[in-house]
Amino acid sequence: CGPYQLSGSHECPCTTDAGSMDSNLAEACEDETITVNPATGAQLDPEDILIYVLQDQPDGLGNVFDTSSTPSFALQAGMSTNTTYYIAAMAGNDLDADGQIDSNDPCIDISDGQPVIWYSLPEADLISDATVCEGETAMITVAVNANSCINLQVQTSAGDTLNFNCINDGDQIAIPTAQDDLTLSILGISDDNNCQNTSAGTAQITVNITPEASLTPTASVCNSTDSGSLPTELNFDDFILSGDATGSWANTDGAAIQGSFPLISFEGAEPGDYTFTYTTGSALPPCENQSYTMTVTVENCVCPSLELSTPPDLCNGGDVLDLSGLSANAAPGIWSISSTPAGSSPATLNGNMLDATGADAGTYQLTYTLTDAPPTGCPNQNTVSLSISEELSAGTPEPAPEFCFGESQTVALFALLQGADAGGSWEEISQLPSSGNAFDANAGTFQIDGQVPGTYRFRYTVTPEAPCQPEQAEVEVIIQDLPVANAGADLALTCFEPVATLGGDSNQSQPVSYAWTSDNGILPEPPDALHPEVSLPGTYTLTVTSLLTGCQASDEVVVEDLQDTPQPSITLIPISCYGKDDGAIVIENIEGGTPPYLVSFNGQPFSDQLYFTNLAPDVYSIIVQDVNGCQNEPLTIDMAQPQELNVNIIAYVEADNTIVLGDSVQLAAQVSIPMEEVDSIAWSPADIMSCDTCFATWAHPLESTTFSVMVESNGCTDSDQLTIAVRKNRPIYVPNAFSPNGDGNNDVFYINAGPQVAKIRSFLIFNRWGETVFQYYNFPPNDPAFGWDGRYRGQDVNPAVYVWYAEIEFLDGSSELYKGDIILVR
């Protein structure tokens, strides 16, 4: 301001102007300083200075992170990368010359800020190792944290530097390899904002070598040890000249070889050239094993076959052998007999046919000689041995001797043969073999004592040396069967069958005669019949005689007396309650007679039932019959009807079974039997009864209720119901005026009610402006202590008409809202 003469007050206008900043965005990396152009157009007072502030607001003054006398700033603590901030010019007084603007200067001016941003430095790491085969490319995964894709420079442990452009997070970089393992490290990182960084990240690249081998190209081998100078076995390990020896061999052409690699036998293989493949075995993934081949030549070294089959032994009883079957697998040749046993009649050979009929028994030598000469070193003949055995005879059987069952005799079995050679063996071949060592195979005898009737057969066998067949002859010994004597099963004289018929089934194979005797001296009638009848108990004997052999057989039968009468013992289970059909009769025991027993109940068919239930009042009869048909005299049982149980409810009320809400009612149960015979009594609903197990009780219902009672005596029950109606009156008495003048007459305004009211939930009184002058909650009626005395806030109110509201709860749990006017007079 210029020099003025002032009287009063005068306000000087502010002329300070911080100028303006460039509006273009200035950018830098987080480790760099941003310097912008100074403000232009600034106007300063003599005491003013111009400074620059770094803040987070484009205009005005925001959060200031740094101040400077020049527009040059670095990223400060508390600031974030990739966030826009502002450099603004600020002008104002610096009265104390400390380089800072006085905050009390009313003329401080701040320019609009120039936007600036610091970009975060790009980061990268090598997050995977790799394993490759020599000469392959290794793929390494890169983790990137940057504002854009990055340019990456890496160096291998072999000294090679590699550059990769625009790498994003998760991308892979390709690293060429030779034969050595590599360590890969990061030299530098840059992004699209030209921000640069370094990293300690490394990756390991393992380089595996492809295995190699060198083989002998060819080899020769013999297919037999019969002749020749070559071996029949090869050790394939000998053919690996250099390189990986841990691999495996394969029979590529499927040669007929034996054994397992490396030691292989070619014995029996077809002559020819065969390829074998060797595959290395030391390759490490991802390298693959390599395969190489060689050729093995198999030469034929087999001698002609002189294989002869073993000849079978022959019998001089007529055997002839074709020797050509013995030389079927041999090369062509001829047979000759080269040795014979002692004797004057040797076997004869005609071509290939050897005839042993009538020949001397013993061992013969036969020689087979090849027609063509074999290769040098191979045999030209082979010899086999043959045995010829002597034939024997078992003789001719004599007619079979016959014996009667029960006789005693030892039979010499060899005497039953004619012309048999001794020294044979005996065996029994009967369809039903003898018992008790009756047959002695060593002695050739048969003892007939105790043997069952039938034909016994025995075989005599002479066994020459094989292959002569054993000779056999069979003899028979016949033991005649006795006639059948079957007196039948033991019998009983019963009430069903007082007469018994003797004798059982008799299937005779020959004519017979019958004769009966008894131990009581009384003969059945007729005594010579197979099935006579008897009516007395005793033991009866039947004798049967064969009319062809005179042999006899006997049997006896016992006749028992079973005509005893059964007698039942019963238990009566009476009917439980009047009108129920649940009586029962149980047969506990039956004495006499013969079980099992059958029962006829009340004239019904006989059955094995012993329990008879669900019986109504009546007279019943029981008859028991045993297995022999014997019955008791009918047993009579009277099933009586019990006394009936009834109950009635009596209510002691004046009329119509109705009471007023709040009253109680007396109820009584009236029964048809003496009270002392009642086992239990139960009233319902029990929660409003003074006693729910008494004959007489009091009930206090709050609403119309149906009462029920159930009585029980000896398992019998009866019940009754009675409904008591509850009349719900609402006796509420509220005056319409009162005079709280202290004369003791009508001084308090309160609510009167009958016994049906449980409580007053709320009682409120309002003046004509709606102001509450009195309120009380949850109190009993008919008590002036809970009424209004005409005062409000300790002062008497003026006479007027007031409005009251009351919510009243009744004994049955219901509630009603009442309202009205009250006139207050003095």
C-alpha positions in Angstrom: 0.0 0.0 0.0 1.2 3.5 -0.7 1.4 6.2 1.8 -2.0 7.2 2.9 -3.4 9.4 5.6 -6.0 7.2 7.3 -8.7 8.1 9.6 -10.8 5.1 10.8 -10.0 1.8 9.1 -8.8 0.9 5.6 -8.4 -2.6 4.0 -5.5 -3.2 1.6 -6.2 -5.8 -1.2 -3.9 -8.8 -1.6 -1.7 -8.7 -4.7 0.4 -11.9 -4.0 0.2 -14.4 -6.9 2.0 -17.8 -7.0 1.7 -17.9 -10.8 0.9 -21.1 -12.7 2.5 -24.5 -13.2 2.7 -26.7 -16.3 -0.3 -29.0 -16.6 1.5 -31.9 -18.4 2.2 -35.1 -16.4 5.8 -35.5 -15.3 7.0 -39.1 -14.9 10.0 -40.9 -13.2 11.0 -44.2 -11.7 10.7 -44.6 -7.9 14.5 -44.2 -7.4 14.6 -40.9 -9.5 14.0 -37.2 -8.8 11.4 -35.3 -10.8 12.3 -31.7 -11.7 9.6 -29.6 -13.4 9.6 -26.0 -14.8 9.3 -23.2 -12.3 6.0 -21.3 -12.0 5.3 -18.6 -14.5 3.6 -15.2 -13.9 4.3 -15.0 -10.1 3.7 -11.6 -8.4 5.3 -11.2 -5.0 5.2 -8.4 -2.3 8.5 -7.3 -0.9 8.1 -9.6 2.1 6.9 -12.6 0.0 8.9 -15.7 -1.1 8.0 -18.4 -3.6 8.4 -22.1 -2.6 7.2 -25.4 -4.1 5.2 -28.1 -2.3 4.7 -31.8 -3.2 1.1 -32.8 -2.2 -1.7 -35.1 -3.1 -4.3 -32.5 -4.2 -4.4 -30.8 -7.7 -5.6 -27.4 -6.3 -5.6 -25.8 -2.9 -3.4 -27.2 -0.2 -3.7 -31.0 0.6 -1.4 -33.4 2.4 2.1 -32.0 1.9 4.9 -34.6 1.7 7.8 -32.2 1.1 8.6 -28.4 0.3 11.5 -27.0 -1.6 12.7 -23.7 -3.0 13.0 -25.4 -6.4 10.4 -27.5 -8.2 12.6 -30.7 -7.8 11.4 -33.7 -5.6 12.0 -37.4 -5.0 9.5 -40.0 -3.8 9.0 -39.4 0.0 8.1 -41.7 2.8 4.3 -42.2 3.1 3.9 -41.9 -0.7 3.0 -44.8 -3.1 4.4 -45.7 -6.5 2.1 -45.6 -9.5 0.0 -42.8 -7.8 -0.5 -39.3 -9.2 0.8 -36.4 -6.9 1.1 -32.7 -7.6 3.9 -30.0 -7.5 2.4 -26.6 -6.7 3.9 -23.1 -6.3 3.1 -21.3 -3.0 3.7 -17.6 -2.4 3.5 -15.6 1.0 5.3 -13.6 3.6 8.5 -14.9 5.2 8.7 -12.4 8.0 11.2 -14.4 10.1 13.4 -15.1 7.0 13.4 -18.9 7.8 12.7 -19.8 4.2 9.1 -20.9 5.1 5.9 -19.0 4.5 4.1 -17.6 7.5 0.9 -19.5 7.9 -0.8 -16.4 9.4 -0.3 -14.4 6.2 -3.8 -13.7 4.8 -2.5 -13.3 1.3 -1.0 -16.8 0.8 -1.5 -18.0 -2.8 -1.2 -21.5 -4.1 -1.1 -22.4 -7.8 -2.7 -25.4 -9.4 -0.4 -28.4 -9.2 1.5 -30.0 -12.0 0.7 -33.8 -12.0 3.7 -36.1 -11.3 4.0 -39.9 -10.9 6.8 -42.2 -9.8 6.6 -45.7 -11.3 7.6 -48.8 -9.2 10.7 -50.6 -10.3 10.1 -53.8 -12.3 10.8 -57.1 -10.5 11.5 -60.5 -11.9 12.7 -63.9 -10.7 13.5 -67.3 -12.3 11.1 -69.7 -10.6 11.8 -73.0 -12.3 14.8 -75.3 -13.0 15.0 -77.5 -16.1 16.5 -80.8 -17.1 17.2 -81.4 -20.8 19.1 -83.7 -23.1 22.4 -82.4 -24.6 21.8 -79.8 -27.4 18.1 -79.3 -26.4 16.6 -76.0 -25.4 15.7 -75.5 -21.7 12.5 -73.6 -20.9 12.7 -71.5 -17.7 9.6 -69.9 -16.2 9.9 -66.2 -15.2 7.9 -64.5 -12.4 7.2 -60.8 -13.2 5.9 -58.0 -11.0 5.9 -54.8 -13.1 3.6 -52.2 -14.6 4.1 -53.6 -18.1 5.9 -56.5 -19.8 9.7 -56.4 -19.1 12.9 -56.7 -21.0 15.1 -59.3 -19.4 18.9 -59.8 -19.7 20.3 -63.1 -18.3 23.7 -64.7 -18.3 24.7 -68.4 -18.2 27.5 -69.9 -16.2 29.2 -70.5 -19.6 29.5 -66.7 -20.0 26.7 -66.2 -22.6 24.5 -63.2 -22.3 20.9 -63.5 -23.6 18.2 -60.7 -24.0 14.5 -61.3 -24.0 11.9 -58.6 -24.8 8.3 -58.1 -23.4 8.3 -60.9 -20.8 5.0 -61.2 -18.8 4.4 -63.0 -15.5 4.6 -66.8 -16.1 6.2 -66.6 -19.5 9.1 -69.0 -20.4 12.4 -68.1 -21.9 14.3 -70.5 -24.1 18.0 -71.3 -23.1 20.1 -73.2 -25.6 22.4 -76.0 -24.1 25.5 -78.0 -25.1 26.8 -80.8 -22.9 27.5 -79.0 -19.6 25.1 -78.1 -16.8 24.3 -74.4 -16.6 23.5 -71.8 -13.9 21.3 -69.0 -15.2 21.3 -65.6 -13.4 19.5 -62.2 -14.1 21.7 -59.3 -15.2 19.1 -56.6 -15.7 15.4 -55.8 -15.8 13.6 -52.9 -17.6 10.0 -52.0 -18.4 8.1 -49.7 -20.8 8.6 -46.8 -18.4 12.4 -47.2 -18.8 12.6 -48.2 -15.1 15.4 -50.6 -14.5 16.2 -53.1 -11.7 18.4 -56.1 -10.9 17.6 -59.4 -9.2 19.4 -62.2 -7.4 17.2 -64.9 -9.0 19.0 -67.9 -10.5 17.9 -71.2 -12.2 19.7 -74.5 -12.6 19.7 -76.3 -16.0 20.8 -80.0 -15.8 22.1 -81.4 -19.1 22.0 -85.2 -19.5 24.1 -87.0 -22.1 22.7 -89.5 -24.6 24.4 -92.9 -24.1 26.2 -94.6 -27.0 27.7 -98.1 -27.7 29.7 -99.9 -30.4 29.0 -103.6 -31.3 30.7 -106.4 -33.1 28.8 -106.5 -36.4 28.6 -110.3 -37.0 29.1 -113.7 -35.2 28.7 -117.4 -36.0 27.4 -120.3 -33.9 26.5 -124.1 -34.2 23.0 -125.4 -33.7 24.2 -128.8 -32.2 27.0 -130.3 -30.3 26.8 -133.4 -32.5 29.7 -132.3 -34.8 31.5 -129.2 -35.9 34.0 -126.9 -34.3 31.8 -123.9 -33.4 30.2 -123.4 -30.0 26.4 -123.6 -29.5 26.4 -120.8 -26.9 27.2 -117.1 -27.3 27.8 -114.5 -24.6 26.4 -111.3 -26.0 28.3 -109.1 -23.5 31.4 -110.0 -25.6 29.9 -108.2 -28.6 29.8 -104.7 -26.8 33.1 -103.2 -27.9 32.7 -99.8 -26.2 30.2 -97.4 -24.7 27.2 -98.1 -22.4 27.3 -101.7 -21.3 24.2 -101.5 -19.0 21.6 -101.9 -21.7 19.5 -104.9 -22.9 19.5 -107.3 -25.8 16.4 -108.3 -27.9 15.8 -111.3 -30.2 14.7 -109.1 -33.2 14.0 -111.9 -35.7 12.5 -114.4 -33.2 15.3 -117.0 -33.4 14.6 -120.3 -31.6 17.1 -119.6 -28.8 17.4 -120.9 -25.2 18.5 -119.2 -22.0 18.5 -115.5 -21.2 20.7 -112.7 -22.2 23.6 -112.3 -22.2 24.3 -116.2 -22.3 22.2 -117.7 -25.2 22.2 -121.2 -26.5 21.4 -121.8 -30.2 21.1 -125.6 -29.9 18.1 -126.8 -32.0 17.8 -123.5 -33.9 17.1 -123.5 -37.7 20.2 -122.6 -39.7 20.3 -119.0 -41.1 21.1 -115.3 -40.3 19.3 -113.6 -37.3 19.3 -110.0 -36.2 19.8 -109.1 -32.5 19.2 -105.6 -31.2 21.1 -103.9 -28.3 19.5 -100.9 -26.5 21.5 -98.8 -24.1 20.2 -98.5 -20.5 21.9 -95.5 -18.9 19.8 -92.7 -20.5 18.5 -90.1 -18.0 15.2 -88.3 -18.8 14.5 -86.6 -21.1 17.3 -88.4 -23.1 16.3 -91.6 -24.8 18.3 -94.9 -25.0 19.9 -95.7 -28.4 19.5 -99.1 -30.2 22.2 -100.9 -32.3 22.0 -104.3 -34.3 24.3 -107.2 -35.1 23.9 -110.4 -37.2 24.3 -114.0 -35.9 24.8 -116.8 -38.4 23.5 -120.2 -37.2 25.2 -123.2 -39.0 23.8 -126.7 -39.2 25.8 -129.2 -37.0 23.1 -132.0 -36.4 24.0 -135.7 -36.9 21.3 -138.1 -38.4 18.9 -139.4 -35.8 19.3 -142.8 -34.3 16.5 -142.3 -31.8 14.8 -145.6 -31.0 11.7 -146.2 -28.9 11.9 -148.7 -26.0 10.3 -151.9 -27.3 7.5 -153.5 -25.3 8.0 -156.8 -23.6 6.3 -159.8 -25.4 4.5 -163.0 -24.4 5.3 -166.3 -26.2 1.6 -167.0 -26.3 1.4 -165.4 -29.8 2.7 -161.8 -29.6 4.1 -160.3 -32.9 5.9 -156.8 -32.9 6.4 -154.4 -35.9 9.9 -152.9 -35.2 9.3 -150.1 -37.7 7.4 -148.3 -35.0 10.6 -148.3 -32.8 12.6 -146.4 -35.5 9.9 -143.9 -36.6 12.1 -140.9 -35.4 15.4 -142.3 -36.8 17.0 -141.9 -40.2 16.4 -144.9 -42.6 18.0 -148.2 -41.6 17.5 -152.0 -41.1 16.8 -154.3 -38.0 18.7 -157.5 -36.9 18.7 -159.9 -33.9 22.1 -159.6 -32.4 21.6 -161.7 -29.2 19.1 -164.5 -28.0 18.5 -166.3 -24.6 19.4 -170.0 -24.0 17.1 -172.5 -25.7 16.3 -174.2 -29.1 13.4 -172.0 -30.3 14.4 -168.3 -30.5 12.0 -165.7 -31.9 12.1 -165.0 -35.6 12.6 -161.8 -37.6 11.0 -161.3 -41.0 11.9 -157.8 -42.3 10.5 -155.5 -39.6 8.2 -158.2 -38.1 9.4 -160.0 -34.9 7.3 -163.1 -34.0 7.5 -164.4 -30.3 5.0 -167.3 -30.7 6.5 -170.3 -28.9 9.8 -168.6 -28.6 12.3 -169.2 -25.8 11.6 -166.9 -22.8 14.4 -164.4 -22.0 16.2 -161.2 -23.2 16.9 -160.5 -26.9 19.2 -157.7 -28.3 18.0 -155.9 -31.5 20.4 -153.7 -33.6 19.3 -150.9 -35.9 21.9 -149.8 -38.6 21.6 -146.7 -40.8 21.3 -147.3 -44.5 23.4 -144.2 -45.4 26.7 -143.4 -43.8 26.3 -140.4 -41.4 28.7 -137.3 -41.2 32.1 -137.9 -39.8 32.0 -138.2 -36.0 28.4 -139.4 -36.0 27.4 -143.0 -35.0 25.7 -145.4 -37.6 23.8 -147.8 -35.4 21.9 -148.2 -32.1 20.8 -151.2 -30.0 17.7 -152.0 -27.8 16.8 -154.9 -25.5 13.5 -156.8 -25.6 12.1 -159.4 -23.1 9.8 -162.4 -23.9 7.8 -164.0 -21.1 6.3 -167.6 -20.5 2.5 -168.1 -20.6 0.5 -169.9 -17.7 -3.0 -171.6 -17.2 -5.7 -171.1 -14.5 -7.6 -174.4 -15.2 -11.3 -175.3 -15.8 -14.0 -174.9 -13.0 -16.0 -177.9 -11.6 -19.8 -177.6 -10.9 -20.6 -175.5 -7.9 -21.3 -177.4 -4.6 -24.6 -176.4 -2.8 -25.1 -176.1 1.0 -28.1 -175.1 3.3 -27.9 -172.0 5.4 -26.7 -172.9 8.9 -24.6 -176.0 8.0 -20.9 -176.2 9.0 -18.4 -177.0 6.2 -14.9 -175.9 5.0 -14.6 -176.0 1.2 -11.2 -176.4 -0.5 -11.5 -174.2 -3.5 -8.4 -175.5 -5.6 -10.2 -178.9 -5.7 -13.0 -177.2 -7.7 -10.5 -176.6 -10.7 -9.1 -179.0 -13.3 -5.7 -178.6 -15.0 -4.7 -175.4 -13.2 -1.0 -174.4 -12.7 -0.2 -174.1 -9.0 1.2 -171.0 -7.4 -1.7 -168.7 -8.3 -3.8 -166.4 -5.9 -7.4 -166.5 -4.7 -9.8 -163.5 -4.3 -13.5 -163.3 -3.4 -15.7 -161.7 -6.1 -19.1 -162.3 -4.5 -21.7 -159.6 -5.0 -22.3 -159.9 -1.3 -18.9 -160.7 0.2 -18.6 -163.3 3.0 -18.0 -162.1 6.6 -15.9 -163.0 9.7 -12.8 -164.2 7.8 -14.7 -167.1 6.4 -12.6 -166.8 3.2 -8.9 -167.6 3.6 -7.1 -166.4 0.4 -3.7 -167.9 1.5 -5.1 -171.4 2.1 -7.7 -171.2 -0.7 -10.6 -172.3 1.6 -14.1 -171.0 2.4 -15.9 -171.7 5.8 -19.7 -171.5 5.3 -20.6 -171.4 9.0 -22.6 -168.2 9.7 -22.6 -166.9 6.2 -25.8 -165.5 4.8 -27.6 -167.4 2.0 -26.4 -166.7 -1.5 -23.9 -167.5 -4.2 -20.3 -166.9 -3.2 -17.8 -166.5 -6.1 -14.1 -166.9 -6.0 -11.5 -166.1 -8.6 -8.2 -168.0 -9.1 -5.5 -166.0 -10.9 -2.1 -167.2 -12.2 0.2 -164.2 -13.1 3.1 -164.9 -15.5 5.8 -162.3 -16.1 4.6 -159.4 -18.2 3.5 -158.9 -20.8 1.9 -162.3 -20.7 -1.6 -161.7 -19.4 -2.8 -163.2 -16.1 -5.1 -166.3 -16.5 -8.3 -166.5 -14.3 -10.9 -169.1 -13.5 -14.0 -168.6 -11.2 -15.6 -171.2 -8.9 -18.9 -170.9 -7.0 -20.2 -172.1 -3.6 -24.0 -171.9 -3.1 -25.7 -171.5 0.4 -29.4 -171.9 0.0 -31.7 -169.3 1.5 -34.1 -170.2 4.3 -37.8 -169.5 4.0 -39.1 -166.1 5.3 -40.6 -166.2 8.8 -42.3 -162.9 9.5 -44.6 -162.9 12.5 -45.2 -159.2 12.0 -44.5 -156.2 14.2 -45.5 -156.2 17.9 -49.2 -155.4 18.3 -51.5 -153.8 20.9 -55.1 -154.4 21.7 -56.7 -151.0 21.9 -60.2 -149.4 22.2 -60.0 -148.9 18.4 -58.9 -152.5 17.7 -59.8 -155.1 20.3 -58.8 -157.9 17.9 -55.2 -158.1 16.4 -54.2 -159.9 13.2 -50.8 -161.7 13.4 -48.2 -162.1 10.6 -46.3 -159.8 8.4 -45.4 -159.7 4.7 -44.1 -163.0 3.4 -42.7 -162.9 -0.2 -41.6 -166.6 -0.5 -39.5 -167.7 -3.4 -40.5 -171.4 -2.8 -43.6 -173.2 -1.5 -43.7 -173.3 2.4 -46.0 -174.3 5.3 -46.9 -172.3 8.4 -47.4 -173.3 12.1 -48.3 -171.0 15.1 -47.7 -171.6 18.9 -48.2 -169.3 21.9 -46.9 -168.9 25.5 -50.4 -168.8 26.9 -51.4 -172.2 25.5 -54.1 -170.7 23.3 -53.5 -171.1 19.6 -54.5 -168.5 17.1 -57.3 -169.3 14.7 -56.5 -171.0 12.3 -53.1 -172.1 13.6 -51.7 -173.0 10.1 -52.6 -169.7 8.4 -50.2 -166.8 7.7 -52.5 -164.2 9.3 -54.6 -165.6 12.2 -56.5 -163.4 14.7 -56.1 -163.1 18.5 -58.0 -161.2 21.2 -55.8 -162.0 24.2 -52.3 -160.6 25.0 -49.3 -162.8 24.8 -46.2 -164.0 22.8 -47.0 -165.8 19.5 -44.4 -167.9 17.5 -44.6 -168.6 13.7 -42.5 -171.5 12.2 -42.1 -171.6 8.4 -40.9 -174.8 6.6 -39.6 -174.9 3.0 -41.3 -177.6 1.0 -38.3 -177.9 -1.3 -35.4 -177.9 1.1 -37.1 -178.8 4.4 -35.3 -175.8 6.0 -37.2 -174.0 8.8 -37.3 -170.4 10.1 -39.2 -168.9 13.0 -40.3 -165.5 14.3 -42.4 -164.2 17.2 -44.7 -161.3 17.9 -45.8 -159.7 21.2 -49.4 -158.6 21.6 -49.8 -155.9 24.4 -53.0 -154.8 26.2 -53.4 -150.9 25.8 -57.0 -150.1 26.8 -56.5 -147.7 29.8 -58.8 -144.6 30.0 -57.2 -141.1 30.0 -58.3 -138.5 32.7 -57.7 -134.7 32.2 -56.9 -132.1 34.9 -58.0 -128.6 34.0 -57.6 -124.9 35.1 -60.5 -122.5 34.7 -59.5 -118.8 33.9 -62.7 -116.8 34.5 -64.0 -113.9 32.3 -62.2 -110.7 33.3 -65.0 -108.1 32.8 -68.7 -108.0 32.2 -69.5 -108.3 28.5 -66.1 -109.6 27.5 -65.5 -113.0 26.0 -62.0 -113.6 27.4 -62.5 -116.7 29.6 -60.2 -119.6 29.1 -60.0 -123.4 29.9 -56.5 -125.0 30.1 -55.9 -128.7 30.2 -52.9 -128.8 32.5 -52.3 -132.6 32.7 -53.6 -135.9 31.4 -53.1 -139.1 33.3 -53.8 -142.7 32.1 -54.2 -143.9 28.5 -51.4 -143.6 26.0 -50.2 -140.4 24.5 -50.4 -138.5 22.2 -53.9 -137.3 23.2 -56.7 -135.6 21.3 -59.3 -133.4 22.8 -63.0 -132.7 21.8 -64.1 -129.3 23.2 -67.8 -128.8 23.5 -68.6 -131.5 20.9 -66.2 -130.2 18.3 -63.9 -132.6 16.3 -60.9 -134.0 18.1 -57.6 -132.1 17.9 -54.4 -131.7 19.8 -55.5 -128.3 21.2 -55.1 -128.0 25.0 -55.9 -124.2 25.4 -59.3 -122.8 24.8 -59.6 -119.0 24.9 -62.0 -116.1 24.2 -64.8 -118.0 25.9 -68.2 -116.4 26.6 -70.4 -117.2 29.6 -71.6 -120.8 28.9 -71.4 -124.4 30.0 -68.6 -126.3 28.2 -67.7 -130.1 27.9 -64.3 -131.8 27.4 -63.6 -135.3 26.2 -60.0 -136.7 26.0 -59.1 -139.5 23.6 -55.7 -141.3 23.7 -53.9 -142.8 20.7 -55.7 -146.1 21.3 -59.1 -144.5 21.0 -59.9 -144.7 24.7 -62.0 -141.8 26.1 -63.0 -140.4 29.4 -66.5 -139.6 30.5 -67.4 -136.0 29.3 -66.2 -133.3 31.8 -68.6 -130.3 32.3 -67.3 -126.7 33.1 -69.5 -123.7 33.9 -68.0 -120.3 32.7 -69.9 -117.6 34.7 -70.6 -113.9 33.8 -68.9 -111.3 36.3 -70.7 -108.3 37.7 -70.8 -105.2 35.4 -68.7 -102.1 36.2 -70.3 -98.6 35.5 -69.3 -95.1 36.5 -71.3 -91.8 36.2 -70.2 -88.2 36.8 -72.4 -86.0 39.1 -71.9 -82.2 39.2 -73.1 -80.3 42.2 -74.4 -77.1 40.5 -77.8 -75.5 40.5 -78.9 -76.1 36.9 -77.7 -76.7 33.4 -74.2 -77.6 34.5 -73.2 -73.9 34.2 -71.0 -71.8 36.4 -69.7 -68.2 36.3 -66.1 -67.5 35.5 -64.1 -67.5 38.7 -66.4 -70.1 40.5 -65.4 -73.7 41.3 -67.6 -76.8 40.8 -67.7 -80.1 42.9 -67.7 -83.3 40.8 -68.2 -86.9 42.1 -67.8 -90.3 40.4 -70.7 -92.7 41.2 -69.8 -96.5 40.6 -71.9 -99.6 40.4 -69.6 -101.7 42.6 -68.4 -101.1 46.2 -65.8 -98.4 46.3 -63.3 -100.7 48.0 -63.3 -102.9 44.9 -62.2 -100.0 42.7 -58.4 -100.4 42.0 -57.9 -96.9 40.5 -59.7 -93.7 39.5 -58.4 -91.0 37.2 -59.9 -87.5 36.4 -59.1 -85.4 33.3 -58.0 -82.6 32.9 -56.0 -83.2 36.0 -54.3 -79.7 36.1 -57.6 -77.9 37.2 -58.7 -80.6 39.7 -58.1 -80.4 43.4 -57.6 -84.2 43.4 -57.5 -86.2 40.1 -57.6 -89.7 41.9 -60.5 -89.1 44.4 -64.1 -90.2 44.0 -65.1 -86.5 44.8 -63.1 -83.5 43.8 -63.3 -79.7 43.0 -62.5 -78.2 39.6 -61.8 -74.6 38.8 -62.3 -74.2 35.0 -61.6 -70.9 33.2 -63.6 -71.8 30.2 -66.2 -74.4 29.2 -64.6 -77.8 29.8 -65.5 -81.5 29.3 -64.4 -83.5 32.3 -63.8 -87.3 32.1 -63.3 -90.0 34.7 -62.0 -93.5 34.3 -62.3 -96.3 36.9 -60.6 -99.7 36.9 -61.3 -102.8 38.9 -59.5 -106.1 38.4 -58.5 -105.0 34.9 -62.0 -103.9 33.9 -62.6 -100.2 33.1 -65.4 -97.8 32.5 -65.5 -94.1 31.9 -67.9 -91.1 31.7 -67.8 -87.5 30.5 -69.6 -84.3 31.6 -69.3 -80.8 30.2 -69.3 -77.8 32.6 -70.1 -74.5 30.8 -68.4 -71.3 32.1 -70.3 -68.1 31.6 -67.8 -65.2 31.2 -69.3 -62.0 32.7 -67.2 -58.8 32.7 -68.3 -56.9 36.0 -66.3 -53.6 35.7 -67.4 -50.6 37.8 -65.8 -47.2 37.1 -67.4 -43.9 38.6 -68.0 -40.9 36.3 -67.1 -38.2 38.9 -65.2 -37.8 42.2 -64.4 -34.9 44.6 -60.8 -35.0 46.0 -61.5 -32.3 48.6 -60.2 -34.3 51.6 -63.6 -34.8 53.2 -63.1 -38.6 53.2 -66.0 -39.1 50.8 -65.3 -40.0 47.1 -61.8 -38.5 47.4 -60.1 -41.2 45.1 -60.9 -42.3 41.5 -60.2 -46.0 41.2 -61.5 -49.2 39.4 -63.9 -51.7 41.0 -64.4 -55.2 39.5 -65.8 -58.7 40.3 -63.8 -61.8 41.1 -63.4 -62.6 37.3 -60.7 -59.9 37.0 -57.1 -61.0 37.6 -55.5 -57.6 37.5 -55.4 -54.1 36.0 -52.6 -54.1 33.4 -52.6 -50.3 32.9 -54.6 -47.3 34.1 -53.9 -43.9 32.5 -55.6 -40.4 32.9 -55.2 -37.5 30.5 -56.2 -33.8 30.6 -57.8 -32.0 27.7 -54.4 -31.2 26.2 -53.5 -35.0 26.1 -51.0 -34.7 28.9 -50.8 -37.7 31.2 -51.7 -36.7 34.8 -51.8 -40.2 36.3 -50.6 -43.7 35.3 -50.3 -47.1 37.2 -49.5 -50.6 36.0 -50.2 -54.2 37.1 -52.3 -53.8 40.2 -55.4 -55.4 41.7 -58.9 -53.8 41.4 -61.0 -52.6 44.3 -58.1 -50.9 46.1 -58.1 -47.0 46.5 -54.4 -47.2 47.1 -54.0 -47.7 43.3 -56.4 -44.8 42.4 -55.9 -41.1 41.5 -56.2 -38.5 44.2 -56.7 -35.5 41.9 -53.1 -34.3 42.1 -50.4 -33.9 39.4 -46.7 -33.2 40.2 -47.7 -32.6 43.8 -50.3 -29.9 43.0 -54.1 -30.1 42.9 -55.4 -30.0 39.4 -58.3 -27.8 38.4 -61.8 -29.1 38.2 -62.4 -30.4 34.7 -63.4 -33.4 32.6 -60.5 -35.9 32.2 -60.2 -39.0 29.9 -59.1 -42.4 31.3 -58.0 -45.7 29.7 -57.6 -49.0 31.4 -56.4 -52.4 30.1 -58.0 -55.2 32.3 -56.9 -58.9 32.3 -59.4 -61.6 33.3 -58.9 -65.0 35.0 -59.1 -66.8 31.6 -56.0 -64.9 30.3 -58.0 -62.6 28.0 -57.8 -58.8 28.3 -59.9 -55.9 27.2 -59.4 -52.1 26.8 -61.9 -49.8 28.6 -62.1 -46.0 28.4 -64.3 -43.2 29.7 -64.6 -39.6 31.2 -64.2 -38.6 34.8 -65.4 -35.3 36.1 -63.3 -33.8 38.9 -65.1 -31.4 41.2 -63.9 -29.7 44.3 
